[in-house]
Amino acid sequence: EPYRRQRQMCIRDRLMMGLDYVMRKSLEYRRPVAINLSFGNTYGSHDGTSLLERFIDDISGVWKNSICIGTGNESVSAGHTSGKLQDDKEEVIELAVQNRQPSLNVQIWKEYTDFMDISLISPSGIRVGPIPEKLGTQRFTMGETEILLYYGEPSPFSVAQEIFIDMLPVNDYMNQGVWKIVLTPREIVSGRYELWLPSEAALNKGTGFLYPKNTTTLTIPSTSWRAISVGAYDGRTFSYADFSGRGPLRGGSGMLLKPDLVAPGVDITTVAAGGGYASFTGTSFATPFVTGAAALLMEWGIVNGNDPYLYGEKVKAYLRRGARPLPGFDVYPNPQVGYGALCVRESLPT
């Protein structure tokens, strides 16, 4: 498997070990715990079915806890696009690659019931494909770029299929310009497909899909069903922060709509590395507000004896009910701000 996929698996495993440690300590001390997870990446199917997401769902039921996870800052990154493939009609996805891009990878997620072939067209017009589905890695060279294409299988946790394209430089940098990914239908049942690039921080400015979609841009594992998924808004203007990862989950709606709510995440003053204070922006800085709110609710309920069952989904339900509306949104929940803005006072049961 490509190196980057193995690296993501290593990060996933360490994260699960860390969560396991916190939960074991909480059990050892017989105290409830609120966990803040200001971490996420774009690798995965974004439907809550990966090993990490299911692990979080499972440990959520082990002990009295609330796990709060930021939805990431990928909404305006041009790192996601999607569409619906129909019989006898090819789809062409255009991907802009800027100068001096060292490497790039693309994930294509679809239903395993759909059969499609992949073709690649380089900026200079070199075409490879249609590349038929074959398990394992297929390797090609297109100008200054080496292509590794991997057709995956469904996992024990998901019926979805991943097609992973790794684009590596032959020398220093891959070919710049507009690449085209051509999807050729063979037998279509659903037809829905989603593509993701690595997080914006890993790409040169301007590298991204020419026709991106800002929906389903939550980072993983904020897509965990039982997590409290936290987006961001500007606490000064009470407006949605456009970078904040949006729902819904891939193929999801209704009860699976994310995020759950939003908290201030623009120009947040906090301690800086090396001492002093600095201003930061991102859902990583919105999530601690919600984690603290969850801790306060659990303290009121469990520690102070008002409700020994105030943890997990119950905390999420109270925070959702107490969330305040934000200007510009008439329908709640919605893919941008979920049930609204965090309000601890209104979340306390009366």
Solvent accessible surface area in square Angstrom, and as a share of the most:
residue,aa,sasa,rsa
1,E,101,0.45
2,P,6,0.04
3,Y,148,0.56
4,R,69,0.25
5,R,16,0.06
6,Q,95,0.42
7,R,126,0.46
8,Q,42,0.19
9,M,61,0.27
10,C,61,0.36
11,I,51,0.26
12,R,63,0.23
13,D,57,0.30
14,R,172,0.63
15,L,29,0.15
16,M,26,0.12
17,M,136,0.61
18,G,37,0.35
19,L,7,0.03
20,D,48,0.25
21,Y,133,0.51
22,V,52,0.30
23,M,6,0.03
24,R,157,0.57
25,K,66,0.28
26,S,8,0.05
27,L,55,0.28
28,E,109,0.49
29,Y,129,0.49
30,R,156,0.57
31,R,167,0.61
32,P,33,0.21
33,V,30,0.17
34,A,29,0.22
35,I,14,0.07
36,N,58,0.30
37,L,17,0.08
38,S,46,0.30
39,F,71,0.30
40,G,28,0.27
41,N,26,0.14
42,T,11,0.06
43,Y,44,0.17
44,G,7,0.06
45,S,4,0.03
46,H,1,0.00
47,D,17,0.09
48,G,0,0.00
49,T,16,0.10
50,S,35,0.23
51,L,65,0.32
52,L,10,0.05
53,E,0,0.00
54,R,86,0.31
55,F,47,0.20
56,I,0,0.00
57,D,17,0.09
58,D,101,0.52
59,I,14,0.07
60,S,13,0.08
61,G,56,0.54
62,V,85,0.49
63,W,36,0.13
64,K,48,0.20
65,N,1,0.00
66,S,4,0.02
67,I,4,0.02
68,C,0,0.00
69,I,0,0.00
70,G,3,0.03
71,T,0,0.00
72,G,13,0.12
73,N,61,0.31
74,E,22,0.10
75,S,5,0.03
76,V,85,0.49
77,S,10,0.07
78,A,30,0.24
79,G,9,0.09
80,H,5,0.02
81,T,10,0.06
82,S,16,0.10
83,G,14,0.13
84,K,106,0.45
85,L,2,0.01
86,Q,104,0.46
87,D,85,0.44
88,D,148,0.77
89,K,115,0.49
90,E,81,0.36
91,E,42,0.19
92,V,79,0.45
93,I,14,0.07
94,E,43,0.19
95,L,0,0.00
96,A,12,0.10
97,V,4,0.02
98,Q,70,0.31
99,N,87,0.44
100,R,145,0.53
101,Q,2,0.01
102,P,66,0.42
103,S,19,0.12
104,L,3,0.01
105,N,13,0.07
106,V,0,0.00
107,Q,2,0.01
108,I,0,0.00
109,W,29,0.10
110,K,0,0.00
111,E,42,0.19
112,Y,95,0.36
113,T,82,0.47
114,D,1,0.00
115,F,84,0.35
116,M,0,0.00
117,D,14,0.07
118,I,0,0.00
119,S,0,0.00
120,L,1,0.01
121,I,35,0.18
122,S,4,0.03
123,P,50,0.31
124,S,87,0.56
125,G,49,0.47
126,I,77,0.39
127,R,111,0.41
128,V,26,0.15
129,G,36,0.35
130,P,71,0.45
131,I,5,0.02
132,P,81,0.51
133,E,48,0.22
134,K,123,0.52
135,L,103,0.51
136,G,30,0.29
137,T,60,0.35
138,Q,21,0.09
139,R,151,0.55
140,F,55,0.23
141,T,91,0.53
142,M,1,0.00
143,G,40,0.39
144,E,76,0.34
145,T,0,0.00
146,E,42,0.19
147,I,0,0.00
148,L,19,0.09
149,L,0,0.00
150,Y,40,0.15
151,Y,1,0.00
152,G,4,0.04
153,E,111,0.50
154,P,49,0.31
155,S,53,0.34
156,P,131,0.82
157,F,70,0.29
158,S,19,0.13
159,V,111,0.64
160,A,3,0.02
161,Q,1,0.00
162,E,9,0.04
163,I,0,0.00
164,F,2,0.01
165,I,0,0.00
166,D,2,0.01
167,M,3,0.01
168,L,43,0.21
169,P,35,0.22
170,V,76,0.44
171,N,107,0.55
172,D,102,0.53
173,Y,81,0.31
174,M,7,0.03
175,N,35,0.18
176,Q,100,0.45
177,G,28,0.27
178,V,58,0.33
179,W,1,0.00
180,K,71,0.30
181,I,3,0.02
182,V,3,0.02
183,L,0,0.00
184,T,27,0.16
185,P,19,0.12
186,R,129,0.47
187,E,101,0.45
188,I,30,0.15
189,V,106,0.61
190,S,34,0.22
191,G,0,0.00
192,R,105,0.38
193,Y,7,0.03
194,E,11,0.05
195,L,0,0.00
196,W,5,0.02
197,L,0,0.00
198,P,26,0.17
199,S,30,0.19
200,E,89,0.40
201,A,106,0.82
202,A,70,0.54
203,L,23,0.11
204,N,48,0.25
205,K,200,0.85
206,G,49,0.47
207,T,7,0.04
208,G,4,0.04
209,F,6,0.03
210,L,75,0.37
211,Y,158,0.60
212,P,63,0.40
213,K,90,0.38
214,N,60,0.31
215,T,59,0.34
216,T,8,0.05
217,T,7,0.04
218,L,0,0.00
219,T,6,0.03
220,I,7,0.04
221,P,0,0.00
222,S,0,0.00
223,T,0,0.00
224,S,0,0.00
225,W,96,0.34
226,R,114,0.42
227,A,0,0.00
228,I,2,0.01
229,S,0,0.00
230,V,0,0.00
231,G,0,0.00
232,A,0,0.00
233,Y,7,0.03
234,D,18,0.09
235,G,31,0.29
236,R,164,0.60
237,T,86,0.50
238,F,94,0.39
239,S,49,0.31
240,Y,35,0.13
241,A,7,0.05
242,D,80,0.41
243,F,34,0.14
244,S,0,0.00
245,G,0,0.00
246,R,34,0.12
247,G,0,0.00
248,P,34,0.21
249,L,1,0.01
250,R,26,0.09
251,G,88,0.85
252,G,13,0.12
253,S,85,0.55
254,G,57,0.55
255,M,168,0.75
256,L,65,0.32
257,L,24,0.12
258,K,5,0.02
259,P,0,0.00
260,D,0,0.00
261,L,1,0.00
262,V,0,0.00
263,A,0,0.00
264,P,31,0.20
265,G,0,0.00
266,V,27,0.16
267,D,69,0.36
268,I,31,0.16
269,T,98,0.57
270,T,43,0.25
271,V,104,0.60
272,A,26,0.20
273,A,111,0.86
274,G,94,0.90
275,G,53,0.51
276,G,48,0.47
277,Y,161,0.61
278,A,36,0.28
279,S,66,0.42
280,F,72,0.30
281,T,66,0.38
282,G,1,0.01
283,T,3,0.02
284,S,39,0.25
285,F,59,0.24
286,A,0,0.00
287,T,0,0.00
288,P,63,0.39
289,F,88,0.37
290,V,0,0.00
291,T,13,0.08
292,G,33,0.32
293,A,1,0.01
294,A,0,0.00
295,A,44,0.34
296,L,99,0.49
297,L,0,0.00
298,M,4,0.02
299,E,81,0.36
300,W,80,0.28
301,G,0,0.00
302,I,31,0.15
303,V,99,0.57
304,N,93,0.48
305,G,59,0.57
306,N,80,0.41
307,D,21,0.11
308,P,68,0.43
309,Y,151,0.57
310,L,0,0.00
311,Y,63,0.24
312,G,15,0.14
313,E,86,0.39
314,K,74,0.31
315,V,0,0.00
316,K,8,0.03
317,A,54,0.41
318,Y,49,0.19
319,L,0,0.00
320,R,50,0.18
321,R,214,0.78
322,G,3,0.03
323,A,15,0.11
324,R,102,0.37
325,P,102,0.64
326,L,8,0.04
327,P,94,0.59
328,G,80,0.77
329,F,43,0.18
330,D,144,0.75
331,V,109,0.63
332,Y,67,0.25
333,P,43,0.27
334,N,13,0.06
335,P,43,0.27
336,Q,42,0.19
337,V,0,0.00
338,G,0,0.00
339,Y,66,0.25
340,G,0,0.00
341,A,1,0.01
342,L,22,0.11
343,C,14,0.08
344,V,45,0.26
345,R,191,0.70
346,E,97,0.44
347,S,5,0.03
348,L,66,0.33
349,P,47,0.29
350,T,187,1.09
